[in-house]
Amino acid sequence: MDCKLYCDGMIGAEGEFRAFMEKMCLMGGLDPLSSKIIALVYISPEDVAMDEIARETGYSLASISLKVAMLAQFEIISKTRKPNSKKCYVHMEKNFIDATIDQLARKQQNQLSYAKSELPGIIEKFREKAKTDDDKRKLLVVEEYYGQVMRFDSVIVEMIDMLKKIK
């Protein structure tokens, strides 16, 4: 893909890096605007004002505000205000390994902890109530899911430990 087209006419190493980051985000399942925001904020040494993001991307401030709120909710970026300023600024962790550790730890603390606490009770209720073959097959699905959660939890612990060793 031609970088000049992909980066909205931006040239040079910064444009190539932003194009790279956008494509990585798109490959990770993010939408085009979220990908542009992340690429811009990631390469910026300082926090980036939301109106600057709007100017750089060509999207409205309202669109940027909605996407930033969504990305902040998923803790991909953070939104702040500076003293004596009405502007909102966007920040992103620049250390790839630290960001990955944080994402894995959040997944473990939130989703996996919830699954580990709730699924045993659900499985027990299924066992008590499962009378038909269909119910028993559903129980098997839930039990297999729980087993996968437990194995994934172990893998996340190992991954976090390995990442901490290499940083």
C-alpha positions as CSV (number, residue, x, y, z in Angstrom):
1,M,0.0,0.0,0.0
2,D,1.3,3.5,-0.9
3,C,2.2,5.3,2.3
4,K,1.3,8.7,0.9
5,L,-2.3,7.5,0.2
6,Y,-2.5,5.5,3.5
7,C,-1.3,8.4,5.7
8,D,-3.4,11.1,4.1
9,G,-0.5,12.6,2.2
10,M,1.9,12.6,5.1
11,I,5.5,11.8,4.0
12,G,8.6,10.6,5.7
13,A,9.3,8.3,8.7
14,E,6.5,9.6,10.8
15,G,4.0,9.0,8.1
16,E,5.3,5.5,7.5
17,F,5.1,4.7,11.2
18,R,1.6,6.1,11.5
19,A,0.5,4.1,8.5
20,F,2.1,1.0,10.1
21,M,0.3,1.6,13.4
22,E,-3.0,2.2,11.7
23,K,-2.7,-1.0,9.8
24,M,-1.7,-2.9,13.0
25,C,-4.8,-1.5,14.7
26,L,-7.0,-2.4,11.8
27,M,-5.6,-5.9,11.7
28,G,-6.4,-6.1,15.4
29,G,-10.0,-5.4,14.7
30,L,-10.3,-1.7,15.4
31,D,-12.2,0.7,13.2
32,P,-10.4,3.2,10.9
33,L,-10.9,6.2,13.1
34,S,-9.8,4.5,16.3
35,S,-6.8,3.3,14.4
36,K,-5.9,6.8,13.2
37,I,-6.3,8.2,16.8
38,I,-4.0,5.5,18.2
39,A,-1.4,6.0,15.5
40,L,-1.3,9.7,16.1
41,V,-1.3,9.6,19.9
42,Y,1.2,6.8,20.0
43,I,3.9,8.6,18.1
44,S,3.3,11.9,19.8
45,P,5.9,12.5,22.6
46,E,3.4,14.8,24.4
47,D,-0.3,14.4,25.2
48,V,-2.4,15.4,22.1
49,A,-5.3,17.8,22.3
50,M,-8.5,16.4,20.9
51,D,-9.0,19.4,18.6
52,E,-5.6,18.6,17.2
53,I,-6.6,15.0,16.6
54,A,-9.7,16.3,14.8
55,R,-7.6,18.6,12.6
56,E,-5.0,15.8,11.8
57,T,-7.6,13.2,11.0
58,G,-10.2,15.3,9.3
59,Y,-13.0,14.0,11.5
60,S,-15.3,16.2,13.6
61,L,-14.5,17.0,17.2
62,A,-17.7,15.2,18.2
63,S,-16.6,12.0,16.3
64,I,-13.1,12.2,18.0
65,S,-14.7,12.7,21.4
66,L,-16.9,9.6,21.0
67,K,-14.0,7.4,19.8
68,V,-11.7,8.7,22.6
69,A,-14.3,7.9,25.2
70,M,-14.7,4.4,23.8
71,L,-10.9,3.8,23.7
72,A,-10.6,5.3,27.2
73,Q,-13.3,2.9,28.4
74,F,-11.2,0.0,27.1
75,E,-8.1,1.6,28.8
76,I,-6.3,1.8,25.5
77,I,-5.8,5.5,25.9
78,S,-6.5,8.0,28.7
79,K,-8.1,11.4,28.6
80,T,-7.0,14.3,30.8
81,R,-7.4,18.0,31.3
82,K,-4.4,20.2,32.0
83,P,-4.5,23.0,34.6
84,N,-6.0,26.3,33.4
85,S,-7.1,24.7,30.1
86,K,-10.5,23.8,28.8
87,K,-9.0,21.4,26.3
88,C,-9.1,17.6,26.7
89,Y,-5.8,15.8,26.0
90,V,-5.2,12.2,25.1
91,H,-2.3,10.1,26.3
92,M,-1.2,6.6,25.5
93,E,1.4,4.3,27.1
94,K,4.4,4.2,24.8
95,N,6.1,1.1,26.2
96,F,4.7,-1.8,24.2
97,I,5.7,-4.4,26.8
98,D,4.2,-2.4,29.8
99,A,1.0,-1.8,27.8
100,T,0.7,-5.5,27.0
101,I,1.3,-6.5,30.6
102,D,-1.4,-4.0,31.7
103,Q,-3.9,-5.5,29.1
104,L,-3.2,-9.0,30.2
105,A,-3.5,-8.2,33.9
106,R,-6.8,-6.4,33.3
107,K,-8.1,-9.4,31.4
108,Q,-7.1,-11.7,34.2
109,Q,-8.4,-9.4,37.0
110,N,-11.7,-8.7,35.3
111,Q,-13.0,-11.3,32.9
112,L,-11.1,-14.3,34.1
113,S,-11.7,-13.6,37.8
114,Y,-15.4,-13.2,37.2
115,A,-15.5,-16.4,35.1
116,K,-13.6,-18.4,37.8
117,S,-15.9,-17.2,40.5
118,E,-19.2,-17.7,38.7
119,L,-18.8,-20.7,36.5
120,P,-18.5,-23.4,39.2
121,G,-21.9,-22.4,40.6
122,I,-23.4,-22.4,37.1
123,I,-21.9,-25.8,36.4
124,E,-23.3,-27.2,39.6
125,K,-26.8,-25.9,38.8
126,F,-26.5,-27.5,35.3
127,R,-25.5,-30.8,36.8
128,E,-28.5,-30.8,39.2
129,K,-31.0,-29.8,36.5
130,A,-29.6,-31.6,33.4
131,K,-32.1,-34.3,32.5
132,T,-32.3,-34.3,28.7
133,D,-29.5,-35.1,26.3
134,D,-29.6,-31.5,25.1
135,D,-29.1,-30.2,28.7
136,K,-26.2,-32.6,29.2
137,R,-24.6,-31.4,25.9
138,K,-25.0,-27.8,27.1
139,L,-23.4,-28.7,30.4
140,L,-20.5,-30.1,28.5
141,V,-20.1,-26.9,26.6
142,V,-20.0,-24.9,29.8
143,E,-17.6,-27.3,31.5
144,E,-15.3,-27.1,28.5
145,Y,-15.5,-23.3,28.5
146,Y,-14.5,-23.3,32.2
147,G,-11.6,-25.6,31.5
148,Q,-10.4,-23.3,28.7
149,V,-10.7,-20.3,31.1
150,M,-8.6,-22.0,33.7
151,R,-5.9,-23.0,31.1
152,F,-5.9,-19.4,29.6
153,D,-5.6,-18.0,33.1
154,S,-2.4,-20.1,33.6
155,V,-1.0,-19.0,30.3
156,I,-1.6,-15.3,31.1
157,V,0.3,-15.7,34.4
158,E,3.2,-17.2,32.5
159,M,3.0,-14.5,29.8
160,I,3.1,-11.7,32.3
161,D,6.0,-13.3,34.1
162,M,8.0,-13.7,30.8
163,L,7.2,-10.1,29.8
164,K,8.4,-8.7,33.1
165,K,11.6,-10.6,32.7
166,I,12.4,-9.1,29.3
167,K,11.5,-5.5,30.0
